[in-house]
């Protein structure tokens, strides 16, 4: 896919997908530190979304929990 071809560039979803690498590169994990204590004090974490918006964060959270990096039950919907 490339945005020089109209069959791809006319769709916002394609443009947004191609923006993802730059967004990930600029992400600062320290931004989320203020939420960690609050989340850990709860009984679980409910992640919701559609498609990869839910699948990738949920799989990461489940994987981290299984590795005992972040012990919290994860429920997806």
PyMOL Python script that loads the backbone (N, CA, C, O; Angstrom):
from pymol import cmd

cmd.read_pdbstr("""\
ATOM      1  N   UNK A   1       0.841  -1.177   0.000  1.00  0.00           N
ATOM      2  CA  UNK A   1       0.000   0.000   0.000  1.00  0.00           C
ATOM      3  C   UNK A   1       0.886   1.239   0.000  1.00  0.00           C
ATOM      4  O   UNK A   1       1.902   1.297   0.693  1.00  0.00           O
ATOM      5  N   UNK A   2       0.490   2.204  -0.772  1.00  0.00           N
ATOM      6  CA  UNK A   2       1.133   3.497  -0.653  1.00  0.00           C
ATOM      7  C   UNK A   2       0.124   4.579  -1.008  1.00  0.00           C
ATOM      8  O   UNK A   2      -0.814   4.364  -1.775  1.00  0.00           O
ATOM      9  N   UNK A   3       0.348   5.729  -0.433  1.00  0.00           N
ATOM     10  CA  UNK A   3      -0.626   6.809  -0.579  1.00  0.00           C
ATOM     11  C   UNK A   3      -0.540   7.514  -1.930  1.00  0.00           C
ATOM     12  O   UNK A   3      -1.317   8.431  -2.196  1.00  0.00           O
ATOM     13  N   UNK A   4       0.380   7.105  -2.773  1.00  0.00           N
ATOM     14  CA  UNK A   4       0.463   7.684  -4.119  1.00  0.00           C
ATOM     15  C   UNK A   4      -0.576   7.076  -5.050  1.00  0.00           C
ATOM     16  O   UNK A   4      -0.831   7.617  -6.126  1.00  0.00           O
ATOM     17  N   UNK A   5      -1.175   5.967  -4.654  1.00  0.00           N
ATOM     18  CA  UNK A   5      -2.208   5.315  -5.460  1.00  0.00           C
ATOM     19  C   UNK A   5      -3.579   5.701  -4.901  1.00  0.00           C
ATOM     20  O   UNK A   5      -3.851   5.530  -3.713  1.00  0.00           O
ATOM     21  N   UNK A   6      -4.431   6.221  -5.776  1.00  0.00           N
ATOM     22  CA  UNK A   6      -5.741   6.691  -5.326  1.00  0.00           C
ATOM     23  C   UNK A   6      -6.569   5.589  -4.694  1.00  0.00           C
ATOM     24  O   UNK A   6      -7.353   5.849  -3.782  1.00  0.00           O
ATOM     25  N   UNK A   7      -6.405   4.357  -5.169  1.00  0.00           N
ATOM     26  CA  UNK A   7      -7.218   3.278  -4.599  1.00  0.00           C
ATOM     27  C   UNK A   7      -6.954   3.089  -3.108  1.00  0.00           C
ATOM     28  O   UNK A   7      -7.783   2.515  -2.403  1.00  0.00           O
ATOM     29  N   UNK A   8      -5.808   3.567  -2.621  1.00  0.00           N
ATOM     30  CA  UNK A   8      -5.516   3.505  -1.194  1.00  0.00           C
ATOM     31  C   UNK A   8      -5.709   4.862  -0.512  1.00  0.00           C
ATOM     32  O   UNK A   8      -6.262   4.926   0.586  1.00  0.00           O
ATOM     33  N   UNK A   9      -5.268   5.923  -1.140  1.00  0.00           N
ATOM     34  CA  UNK A   9      -5.244   7.235  -0.493  1.00  0.00           C
ATOM     35  C   UNK A   9      -6.629   7.814  -0.218  1.00  0.00           C
ATOM     36  O   UNK A   9      -6.758   8.728   0.597  1.00  0.00           O
ATOM     37  N   UNK A  10      -7.651   7.310  -0.869  1.00  0.00           N
ATOM     38  CA  UNK A  10      -8.989   7.859  -0.649  1.00  0.00           C
ATOM     39  C   UNK A  10      -9.635   7.365   0.652  1.00  0.00           C
ATOM     40  O   UNK A  10     -10.686   7.868   1.048  1.00  0.00           O
ATOM     41  N   UNK A  11      -9.023   6.402   1.304  1.00  0.00           N
ATOM     42  CA  UNK A  11      -9.596   5.845   2.526  1.00  0.00           C
ATOM     43  C   UNK A  11      -8.849   6.352   3.757  1.00  0.00           C
ATOM     44  O   UNK A  11      -7.631   6.206   3.856  1.00  0.00           O
ATOM     45  N   UNK A  12      -9.581   6.944   4.685  1.00  0.00           N
ATOM     46  CA  UNK A  12      -8.974   7.456   5.919  1.00  0.00           C
ATOM     47  C   UNK A  12      -8.318   6.326   6.717  1.00  0.00           C
ATOM     48  O   UNK A  12      -7.271   6.527   7.334  1.00  0.00           O
ATOM     49  N   UNK A  13      -8.933   5.138   6.705  1.00  0.00           N
ATOM     50  CA  UNK A  13      -8.382   4.014   7.453  1.00  0.00           C
ATOM     51  C   UNK A  13      -6.966   3.702   6.990  1.00  0.00           C
ATOM     52  O   UNK A  13      -6.084   3.470   7.817  1.00  0.00           O
ATOM     53  N   UNK A  14      -6.736   3.693   5.688  1.00  0.00           N
ATOM     54  CA  UNK A  14      -5.406   3.408   5.146  1.00  0.00           C
ATOM     55  C   UNK A  14      -4.426   4.501   5.565  1.00  0.00           C
ATOM     56  O   UNK A  14      -3.309   4.208   5.992  1.00  0.00           O
ATOM     57  N   UNK A  15      -4.844   5.751   5.443  1.00  0.00           N
ATOM     58  CA  UNK A  15      -3.960   6.864   5.849  1.00  0.00           C
ATOM     59  C   UNK A  15      -3.601   6.760   7.325  1.00  0.00           C
ATOM     60  O   UNK A  15      -2.449   6.968   7.706  1.00  0.00           O
ATOM     61  N   UNK A  16      -4.591   6.435   8.155  1.00  0.00           N
ATOM     62  CA  UNK A  16      -4.345   6.315   9.591  1.00  0.00           C
ATOM     63  C   UNK A  16      -3.429   5.135   9.901  1.00  0.00           C
ATOM     64  O   UNK A  16      -2.568   5.230  10.777  1.00  0.00           O
ATOM     65  N   UNK A  17      -3.609   4.034   9.194  1.00  0.00           N
ATOM     66  CA  UNK A  17      -2.730   2.881   9.406  1.00  0.00           C
ATOM     67  C   UNK A  17      -1.281   3.233   9.081  1.00  0.00           C
ATOM     68  O   UNK A  17      -0.363   2.815   9.787  1.00  0.00           O
ATOM     69  N   UNK A  18      -1.082   3.991   8.025  1.00  0.00           N
ATOM     70  CA  UNK A  18       0.273   4.358   7.627  1.00  0.00           C
ATOM     71  C   UNK A  18       0.886   5.418   8.547  1.00  0.00           C
ATOM     72  O   UNK A  18       2.099   5.626   8.516  1.00  0.00           O
ATOM     73  N   UNK A  19       0.082   6.083   9.354  1.00  0.00           N
ATOM     74  CA  UNK A  19       0.587   7.044  10.338  1.00  0.00           C
ATOM     75  C   UNK A  19       1.066   6.347  11.612  1.00  0.00           C
ATOM     76  O   UNK A  19       1.788   6.949  12.408  1.00  0.00           O
ATOM     77  N   UNK A  20       0.681   5.107  11.811  1.00  0.00           N
ATOM     78  CA  UNK A  20       0.955   4.387  13.053  1.00  0.00           C
ATOM     79  C   UNK A  20       2.430   4.330  13.443  1.00  0.00           C
ATOM     80  O   UNK A  20       2.745   4.597  14.602  1.00  0.00           O
ATOM     81  N   UNK A  21       3.352   3.997  12.532  1.00  0.00           N
ATOM     82  CA  UNK A  21       4.764   3.925  12.957  1.00  0.00           C
ATOM     83  C   UNK A  21       5.279   5.220  13.586  1.00  0.00           C
ATOM     84  O   UNK A  21       6.007   5.168  14.578  1.00  0.00           O
ATOM     85  N   UNK A  22       4.922   6.366  13.040  1.00  0.00           N
ATOM     86  CA  UNK A  22       5.375   7.645  13.605  1.00  0.00           C
ATOM     87  C   UNK A  22       4.758   7.875  14.982  1.00  0.00           C
ATOM     88  O   UNK A  22       5.419   8.405  15.875  1.00  0.00           O
ATOM     89  N   UNK A  23       3.513   7.485  15.158  1.00  0.00           N
ATOM     90  CA  UNK A  23       2.843   7.644  16.452  1.00  0.00           C
ATOM     91  C   UNK A  23       3.529   6.770  17.501  1.00  0.00           C
ATOM     92  O   UNK A  23       3.775   7.214  18.623  1.00  0.00           O
ATOM     93  N   UNK A  24       3.832   5.536  17.132  1.00  0.00           N
ATOM     94  CA  UNK A  24       4.494   4.621  18.070  1.00  0.00           C
ATOM     95  C   UNK A  24       5.890   5.129  18.419  1.00  0.00           C
ATOM     96  O   UNK A  24       6.292   5.072  19.581  1.00  0.00           O
ATOM     97  N   UNK A  25       6.630   5.623  17.436  1.00  0.00           N
ATOM     98  CA  UNK A  25       7.971   6.151  17.698  1.00  0.00           C
ATOM     99  C   UNK A  25       7.939   7.325  18.673  1.00  0.00           C
ATOM    100  O   UNK A  25       8.859   7.486  19.475  1.00  0.00           O
ATOM    101  N   UNK A  26       6.900   8.140  18.614  1.00  0.00           N
ATOM    102  CA  UNK A  26       6.848   9.331  19.462  1.00  0.00           C
ATOM    103  C   UNK A  26       6.172   9.076  20.819  1.00  0.00           C
ATOM    104  O   UNK A  26       6.087   9.989  21.640  1.00  0.00           O
ATOM    105  N   UNK A  27       5.691   7.852  21.063  1.00  0.00           N
ATOM    106  CA  UNK A  27       4.999   7.553  22.324  1.00  0.00           C
ATOM    107  C   UNK A  27       5.970   7.585  23.496  1.00  0.00           C
ATOM    108  O   UNK A  27       7.051   7.001  23.432  1.00  0.00           O
ATOM    109  N   UNK A  28       5.581   8.263  24.556  1.00  0.00           N
ATOM    110  CA  UNK A  28       6.375   8.340  25.782  1.00  0.00           C
ATOM    111  C   UNK A  28       5.658   7.537  26.866  1.00  0.00           C
ATOM    112  O   UNK A  28       4.631   7.988  27.373  1.00  0.00           O
ATOM    113  N   UNK A  29       6.170   6.355  27.237  1.00  0.00           N
ATOM    114  CA  UNK A  29       5.478   5.515  28.220  1.00  0.00           C
ATOM    115  C   UNK A  29       5.322   6.172  29.589  1.00  0.00           C
ATOM    116  O   UNK A  29       4.466   5.761  30.373  1.00  0.00           O
ATOM    117  N   UNK A  30       6.128   7.180  29.887  1.00  0.00           N
ATOM    118  CA  UNK A  30       6.008   7.859  31.179  1.00  0.00           C
ATOM    119  C   UNK A  30       4.656   8.553  31.316  1.00  0.00           C
ATOM    120  O   UNK A  30       4.210   8.832  32.428  1.00  0.00           O
ATOM    121  N   UNK A  31       4.009   8.830  30.195  1.00  0.00           N
ATOM    122  CA  UNK A  31       2.695   9.479  30.221  1.00  0.00           C
ATOM    123  C   UNK A  31       1.672   8.594  30.935  1.00  0.00           C
ATOM    124  O   UNK A  31       0.766   9.107  31.592  1.00  0.00           O
ATOM    125  N   UNK A  32       1.807   7.291  30.814  1.00  0.00           N
ATOM    126  CA  UNK A  32       0.827   6.374  31.404  1.00  0.00           C
ATOM    127  C   UNK A  32       1.121   6.016  32.856  1.00  0.00           C
ATOM    128  O   UNK A  32       0.305   5.354  33.497  1.00  0.00           O
ATOM    129  N   UNK A  33       2.264   6.433  33.389  1.00  0.00           N
ATOM    130  CA  UNK A  33       2.633   6.071  34.763  1.00  0.00           C
ATOM    131  C   UNK A  33       1.596   6.520  35.796  1.00  0.00           C
ATOM    132  O   UNK A  33       1.398   5.844  36.805  1.00  0.00           O
ATOM    133  N   UNK A  34       0.939   7.649  35.555  1.00  0.00           N
ATOM    134  CA  UNK A  34      -0.019   8.148  36.538  1.00  0.00           C
ATOM    135  C   UNK A  34      -1.256   7.261  36.669  1.00  0.00           C
ATOM    136  O   UNK A  34      -2.012   7.405  37.630  1.00  0.00           O
ATOM    137  N   UNK A  35      -1.476   6.349  35.723  1.00  0.00           N
ATOM    138  CA  UNK A  35      -2.641   5.468  35.771  1.00  0.00           C
ATOM    139  C   UNK A  35      -2.337   4.121  36.411  1.00  0.00           C
ATOM    140  O   UNK A  35      -3.259   3.426  36.837  1.00  0.00           O
ATOM    141  N   UNK A  36      -1.080   3.739  36.488  1.00  0.00           N
ATOM    142  CA  UNK A  36      -0.700   2.396  36.928  1.00  0.00           C
ATOM    143  C   UNK A  36      -1.190   2.094  38.336  1.00  0.00           C
ATOM    144  O   UNK A  36      -1.788   1.040  38.553  1.00  0.00           O
ATOM    145  N   UNK A  37      -0.960   2.975  39.295  1.00  0.00           N
ATOM    146  CA  UNK A  37      -1.366   2.727  40.675  1.00  0.00           C
ATOM    147  C   UNK A  37      -2.879   2.548  40.783  1.00  0.00           C
ATOM    148  O   UNK A  37      -3.353   1.671  41.504  1.00  0.00           O
ATOM    149  N   UNK A  38      -3.630   3.373  40.072  1.00  0.00           N
ATOM    150  CA  UNK A  38      -5.095   3.265  40.105  1.00  0.00           C
ATOM    151  C   UNK A  38      -5.569   1.939  39.514  1.00  0.00           C
ATOM    152  O   UNK A  38      -6.467   1.297  40.060  1.00  0.00           O
ATOM    153  N   UNK A  39      -4.970   1.536  38.409  1.00  0.00           N
ATOM    154  CA  UNK A  39      -5.374   0.283  37.755  1.00  0.00           C
ATOM    155  C   UNK A  39      -5.022  -0.909  38.637  1.00  0.00           C
ATOM    156  O   UNK A  39      -5.819  -1.837  38.773  1.00  0.00           O
ATOM    157  N   UNK A  40      -3.845  -0.889  39.230  1.00  0.00           N
ATOM    158  CA  UNK A  40      -3.431  -2.010  40.082  1.00  0.00           C
ATOM    159  C   UNK A  40      -4.300  -2.150  41.328  1.00  0.00           C
ATOM    160  O   UNK A  40      -4.372  -3.236  41.904  1.00  0.00           O
ATOM    161  N   UNK A  41      -4.952  -1.089  41.749  1.00  0.00           N
ATOM    162  CA  UNK A  41      -5.798  -1.156  42.947  1.00  0.00           C
ATOM    163  C   UNK A  41      -7.164  -1.768  42.657  1.00  0.00           C
ATOM    164  O   UNK A  41      -7.946  -1.990  43.582  1.00  0.00           O
ATOM    165  N   UNK A  42      -7.464  -2.040  41.399  1.00  0.00           N
ATOM    166  CA  UNK A  42      -8.761  -2.600  41.005  1.00  0.00           C
ATOM    167  C   UNK A  42      -8.684  -4.113  40.889  1.00  0.00           C
ATOM    168  O   UNK A  42      -7.599  -4.693  40.918  1.00  0.00           O
ATOM    169  N   UNK A  43      -9.846  -4.748  40.756  1.00  0.00           N
ATOM    170  CA  UNK A  43      -9.909  -6.209  40.650  1.00  0.00           C
ATOM    171  C   UNK A  43      -9.580  -6.715  39.251  1.00  0.00           C
ATOM    172  O   UNK A  43      -9.246  -7.887  39.080  1.00  0.00           O
ATOM    173  N   UNK A  44      -9.670  -5.858  38.264  1.00  0.00           N
ATOM    174  CA  UNK A  44      -9.405  -6.293  36.905  1.00  0.00           C
ATOM    175  C   UNK A  44      -9.390  -5.110  35.965  1.00  0.00           C
ATOM    176  O   UNK A  44      -9.597  -3.966  36.368  1.00  0.00           O
ATOM    177  N   UNK A  45      -9.145  -5.407  34.724  1.00  0.00           N
ATOM    178  CA  UNK A  45      -9.072  -4.379  33.697  1.00  0.00           C
ATOM    179  C   UNK A  45      -9.931  -4.830  32.520  1.00  0.00           C
ATOM    180  O   UNK A  45      -9.753  -5.932  32.001  1.00  0.00           O
ATOM    181  N   UNK A  46     -10.861  -3.976  32.105  1.00  0.00           N
ATOM    182  CA  UNK A  46     -11.741  -4.284  30.983  1.00  0.00           C
ATOM    183  C   UNK A  46     -11.289  -3.466  29.787  1.00  0.00           C
ATOM    184  O   UNK A  46     -11.336  -2.236  29.820  1.00  0.00           O
ATOM    185  N   UNK A  47     -10.851  -4.138  28.732  1.00  0.00           N
ATOM    186  CA  UNK A  47     -10.421  -3.467  27.511  1.00  0.00           C
ATOM    187  C   UNK A  47     -11.488  -3.676  26.446  1.00  0.00           C
ATOM    188  O   UNK A  47     -11.937  -4.800  26.222  1.00  0.00           O
ATOM    189  N   UNK A  48     -11.885  -2.614  25.805  1.00  0.00           N
ATOM    190  CA  UNK A  48     -12.894  -2.715  24.765  1.00  0.00           C
ATOM    191  C   UNK A  48     -12.446  -1.963  23.531  1.00  0.00           C
ATOM    192  O   UNK A  48     -11.612  -1.061  23.617  1.00  0.00           O
ATOM    193  N   UNK A  49     -12.980  -2.319  22.414  1.00  0.00           N
ATOM    194  CA  UNK A  49     -12.617  -1.677  21.161  1.00  0.00           C
ATOM    195  C   UNK A  49     -13.049  -2.564  20.016  1.00  0.00           C
ATOM    196  O   UNK A  49     -13.788  -3.529  20.210  1.00  0.00           O
ATOM    197  N   UNK A  50     -12.595  -2.242  18.845  1.00  0.00           N
ATOM    198  CA  UNK A  50     -12.957  -3.003  17.651  1.00  0.00           C
ATOM    199  C   UNK A  50     -11.675  -3.455  16.965  1.00  0.00           C
ATOM    200  O   UNK A  50     -10.759  -2.660  16.755  1.00  0.00           O
ATOM    201  N   UNK A  51     -11.618  -4.713  16.625  1.00  0.00           N
ATOM    202  CA  UNK A  51     -10.474  -5.226  15.877  1.00  0.00           C
ATOM    203  C   UNK A  51      -9.166  -5.034  16.621  1.00  0.00           C
ATOM    204  O   UNK A  51      -9.069  -5.335  17.811  1.00  0.00           O
ATOM    205  N   UNK A  52      -8.157  -4.532  15.916  1.00  0.00           N
ATOM    206  CA  UNK A  52      -6.823  -4.383  16.500  1.00  0.00           C
ATOM    207  C   UNK A  52      -6.796  -3.352  17.624  1.00  0.00           C
ATOM    208  O   UNK A  52      -5.891  -3.379  18.459  1.00  0.00           O
ATOM    209  N   UNK A  53      -7.768  -2.447  17.659  1.00  0.00           N
ATOM    210  CA  UNK A  53      -7.831  -1.465  18.747  1.00  0.00           C
ATOM    211  C   UNK A  53      -8.054  -2.143  20.092  1.00  0.00           C
ATOM    212  O   UNK A  53      -7.709  -1.587  21.135  1.00  0.00           O
ATOM    213  N   UNK A  54      -8.621  -3.323  20.071  1.00  0.00           N
ATOM    214  CA  UNK A  54      -8.811  -4.093  21.299  1.00  0.00           C
ATOM    215  C   UNK A  54      -7.820  -5.240  21.367  1.00  0.00           C
ATOM    216  O   UNK A  54      -7.244  -5.501  22.424  1.00  0.00           O
ATOM    217  N   UNK A  55      -7.615  -5.922  20.261  1.00  0.00           N
ATOM    218  CA  UNK A  55      -6.808  -7.137  20.278  1.00  0.00           C
ATOM    219  C   UNK A  55      -5.371  -6.903  20.715  1.00  0.00           C
ATOM    220  O   UNK A  55      -4.867  -7.626  21.574  1.00  0.00           O
ATOM    221  N   UNK A  56      -4.704  -5.915  20.146  1.00  0.00           N
ATOM    222  CA  UNK A  56      -3.291  -5.718  20.462  1.00  0.00           C
ATOM    223  C   UNK A  56      -3.070  -5.288  21.916  1.00  0.00           C
ATOM    224  O   UNK A  56      -2.224  -5.876  22.589  1.00  0.00           O
ATOM    225  N   UNK A  57      -3.804  -4.276  22.432  1.00  0.00           N
ATOM    226  CA  UNK A  57      -3.612  -3.930  23.843  1.00  0.00           C
ATOM    227  C   UNK A  57      -4.000  -5.083  24.773  1.00  0.00           C
ATOM    228  O   UNK A  57      -3.331  -5.318  25.779  1.00  0.00           O
ATOM    229  N   UNK A  58      -5.061  -5.792  24.446  1.00  0.00           N
ATOM    230  CA  UNK A  58      -5.508  -6.891  25.300  1.00  0.00           C
ATOM    231  C   UNK A  58      -4.475  -8.006  25.317  1.00  0.00           C
ATOM    232  O   UNK A  58      -4.150  -8.530  26.382  1.00  0.00           O
ATOM    233  N   UNK A  59      -3.959  -8.373  24.164  1.00  0.00           N
ATOM    234  CA  UNK A  59      -2.959  -9.440  24.116  1.00  0.00           C
ATOM    235  C   UNK A  59      -1.697  -9.033  24.862  1.00  0.00           C
ATOM    236  O   UNK A  59      -1.081  -9.862  25.531  1.00  0.00           O
ATOM    237  N   UNK A  60      -1.306  -7.775  24.756  1.00  0.00           N
ATOM    238  CA  UNK A  60      -0.130  -7.283  25.474  1.00  0.00           C
ATOM    239  C   UNK A  60      -0.372  -7.348  26.983  1.00  0.00           C
ATOM    240  O   UNK A  60       0.501  -7.789  27.731  1.00  0.00           O
ATOM    241  N   UNK A  61      -1.535  -6.917  27.429  1.00  0.00           N
ATOM    242  CA  UNK A  61      -1.846  -6.937  28.858  1.00  0.00           C
ATOM    243  C   UNK A  61      -1.905  -8.367  29.393  1.00  0.00           C
ATOM    244  O   UNK A  61      -1.406  -8.646  30.483  1.00  0.00           O
ATOM    245  N   UNK A  62      -2.511  -9.265  28.630  1.00  0.00           N
ATOM    246  CA  UNK A  62      -2.587 -10.665  29.045  1.00  0.00           C
ATOM    247  C   UNK A  62      -1.185 -11.263  29.105  1.00  0.00           C
ATOM    248  O   UNK A  62      -0.844 -11.953  30.066  1.00  0.00           O
ATOM    249  N   UNK A  63      -0.380 -11.004  28.094  1.00  0.00           N
ATOM    250  CA  UNK A  63       0.993 -11.513  28.050  1.00  0.00           C
ATOM    251  C   UNK A  63       1.803 -10.999  29.236  1.00  0.00           C
ATOM    252  O   UNK A  63       2.512 -11.772  29.880  1.00  0.00           O
ATOM    253  N   UNK A  64       1.707  -9.711  29.530  1.00  0.00           N
ATOM    254  CA  UNK A  64       2.434  -9.133  30.662  1.00  0.00           C
ATOM    255  C   UNK A  64       1.971  -9.743  31.976  1.00  0.00           C
ATOM    256  O   UNK A  64       2.778  -9.998  32.870  1.00  0.00           O
ATOM    257  N   UNK A  65       0.675  -9.973  32.089  1.00  0.00           N
ATOM    258  CA  UNK A  65       0.137 -10.561  33.301  1.00  0.00           C
ATOM    259  C   UNK A  65       0.671 -11.984  33.491  1.00  0.00           C
ATOM    260  O   UNK A  65       1.036 -12.374  34.600  1.00  0.00           O
ATOM    261  N   UNK A  66       0.712 -12.752  32.404  1.00  0.00           N
ATOM    262  CA  UNK A  66       1.213 -14.128  32.492  1.00  0.00           C
ATOM    263  C   UNK A  66       2.708 -14.162  32.836  1.00  0.00           C
ATOM    264  O   UNK A  66       3.182 -15.107  33.466  1.00  0.00           O
ATOM    265  N   UNK A  67       3.435 -13.138  32.423  1.00  0.00           N
ATOM    266  CA  UNK A  67       4.863 -13.051  32.747  1.00  0.00           C
ATOM    267  C   UNK A  67       5.092 -12.420  34.119  1.00  0.00           C
ATOM    268  O   UNK A  67       6.230 -12.220  34.545  1.00  0.00           O
ATOM    269  N   UNK A  68       4.001 -12.114  34.795  1.00  0.00           N
ATOM    270  CA  UNK A  68       4.023 -11.509  36.130  1.00  0.00           C
ATOM    271  C   UNK A  68       4.655 -10.122  36.127  1.00  0.00           C
ATOM    272  O   UNK A  68       5.192  -9.679  37.143  1.00  0.00           O
ATOM    273  N   UNK A  69       4.594  -9.439  34.993  1.00  0.00           N
ATOM    274  CA  UNK A  69       5.070  -8.065  34.939  1.00  0.00           C
ATOM    275  C   UNK A  69       3.985  -7.116  35.441  1.00  0.00           C
ATOM    276  O   UNK A  69       4.275  -6.044  35.973  1.00  0.00           O
ATOM    277  N   UNK A  70       2.748  -7.525  35.265  1.00  0.00           N
ATOM    278  CA  UNK A  70       1.624  -6.659  35.597  1.00  0.00           C
ATOM    279  C   UNK A  70       0.478  -7.571  35.997  1.00  0.00           C
ATOM    280  O   UNK A  70      -0.288  -8.015  35.142  1.00  0.00           O
ATOM    281  N   UNK A  71       0.353  -7.855  37.280  1.00  0.00           N
ATOM    282  CA  UNK A  71      -0.612  -8.842  37.746  1.00  0.00           C
ATOM    283  C   UNK A  71      -2.003  -8.242  37.906  1.00  0.00           C
ATOM    284  O   UNK A  71      -2.309  -7.609  38.916  1.00  0.00           O
ATOM    285  N   UNK A  72      -2.833  -8.449  36.901  1.00  0.00           N
ATOM    286  CA  UNK A  72      -4.215  -7.989  36.956  1.00  0.00           C
ATOM    287  C   UNK A  72      -5.028  -8.805  35.950  1.00  0.00           C
ATOM    288  O   UNK A  72      -4.596  -8.975  34.810  1.00  0.00           O
ATOM    289  N   UNK A  73      -6.193  -9.310  36.351  1.00  0.00           N
ATOM    290  CA  UNK A  73      -7.021 -10.052  35.397  1.00  0.00           C
ATOM    291  C   UNK A  73      -7.476  -9.114  34.263  1.00  0.00           C
ATOM    292  O   UNK A  73      -7.846  -7.965  34.504  1.00  0.00           O
ATOM    293  N   UNK A  74      -7.442  -9.622  33.039  1.00  0.00           N
ATOM    294  CA  UNK A  74      -7.842  -8.825  31.883  1.00  0.00           C
ATOM    295  C   UNK A  74      -9.069  -9.458  31.253  1.00  0.00           C
ATOM    296  O   UNK A  74      -9.097 -10.656  30.973  1.00  0.00           O
ATOM    297  N   UNK A  75     -10.087  -8.626  31.036  1.00  0.00           N
ATOM    298  CA  UNK A  75     -11.320  -9.069  30.383  1.00  0.00           C
ATOM    299  C   UNK A  75     -11.448  -8.223  29.119  1.00  0.00           C
ATOM    300  O   UNK A  75     -11.261  -7.007  29.164  1.00  0.00           O
ATOM    301  N   UNK A  76     -11.763  -8.853  28.005  1.00  0.00           N
ATOM    302  CA  UNK A  76     -11.946  -8.084  26.775  1.00  0.00           C
ATOM    303  C   UNK A  76     -13.381  -8.192  26.315  1.00  0.00           C
ATOM    304  O   UNK A  76     -14.052  -9.191  26.572  1.00  0.00           O
ATOM    305  N   UNK A  77     -13.844  -7.172  25.643  1.00  0.00           N
ATOM    306  CA  UNK A  77     -15.222  -7.167  25.164  1.00  0.00           C
ATOM    307  C   UNK A  77     -15.338  -6.489  23.847  1.00  0.00           C
ATOM    308  O   UNK A  77     -16.434  -6.395  23.296  1.00  0.00           O
TER     309      UNK A  77
END
""", "prot")
cmd.dss("prot")
cmd.show_as("cartoon", "prot")
cmd.util.cbc("prot")
cmd.orient("prot")
